[in-house]
């Protein structure tokens, strides 16, 4: 794996830990390079019509609707890292209750509370 590929991936990850990417990079560097193309170059690493904060809030809603705990945590952390407020994240989870049902909302709210507590932040 090229060092610059890993560094670009880390930069786009905004400090949210997802060790699966490290494993993929180590086990299949060629695939990881292609994954970087999707994750960094085409989506989160480029400035398109939507700012990064909006993309992360969308991902919070999607991962809540699909009830994907790791994704909810990662995208809540990233959303906070790019300036989303806890209220904006809560609303993204609330919107997800329409397509995903109440369990997705519960997952989003509980995860938001856990992430804020770990960061020493309060919901305001």
N, C-alpha and C positions, 0 to 999 in steps of 0.2 A: 504494500500500500504506500502510495506517495504521502509524504509528510504534509504537503500543502492540501491534499484532499481531506485528511483528517482535521487539520486546522480550520479549514473552511466549514466542515461539518460541525465542529465544536462551536465555532462562532455563530452559526445559524441556530444551534441548539439553545443559545442564551443561558447556558449554565444549568439547564434542567437535566438531571441525570437520567439516562436511559442506557444501561449497560449492554443491552442487546446490540446496539450499534458497534460497540467495541468488539464484541464477539464476532459479528459479521465481518468487520474490517480485518480481524485476525484470521478467520477461517476462510474467507473468500474475498480477497482484496479486489479482484476484478469486478465482482458483483457490487461490492461496496462503492466502487467508482461509479457504476451505473446508478446506484441508489442515491449517491450524491447529486447526480444530474437531476433526479426527480425532486429530491428534498431541498437541496440548496439552490441549484441553478434555476429550476423551473417554478419553485413555490416560495419557500421562506427566505431565501437569500436575495431575491430580486425585488426591486420596487416596481410594482405594477400599478394597476388602478386602485387596489386596496392596500392600505398601510398594514404593516405587520401586526399592529394591535388588533385590527379588525379580523385579520386572518386567524389569529390565535383565539379570539372570541368565537369565531365560527367553529373552530376545532373543539373548543370547550363544549359547545352545543352538540356537535356531532358525536363526540365521544360520550357525552352524557346520554344522548338518545340511544346509542348503541350499548350502553352500560359497560364501558371499557375502562376499568379503574386506573390502569397505568396511563392511558391516554388522557384521562381527565386530570390526573395529577400533573403530568408533564405540561399540558397546555394551560392549566391554571398557573403554574409556576412561570411559564414563558409569558403569559398575558400580563402577570404582575411585573415581570422584568422589563416589559416594554411600555409600562405606564397605565395599564388597565386598572381601574379601581375595583375593589371588592364588589361594589354595587353593580358594575357592568358585568362582572363575571357571574354574579348571582342571576342577573337578568338573562344571560346566555343560557344558564342551566334551566331557568324557568321556561324559556321558549322551547327548550328541548323536551319538556314534559308533554308538549302537544304531539310530536311524532313518536316519542320514546316511552311515554308513560311516567308514572310517578317514581318508579325505582331509579330511573335516570336522574330525576330531579333530586331525590334523596342522596344519591351518590355524589352529585355535584355539590350540594350544600355541605354535606359532611366532609368531603375532600377539601373544599374551600376553607372550612373551619380548621381542619388539621394543618393545612399549608400555612394559613395565617398564624396559627399558634406556634408552629415551628419557627416562623420568621420573627416572632415577637410582635406581630401586628394585631390590631383589633379591627373588627368590622365597624366602619363608620358610615 
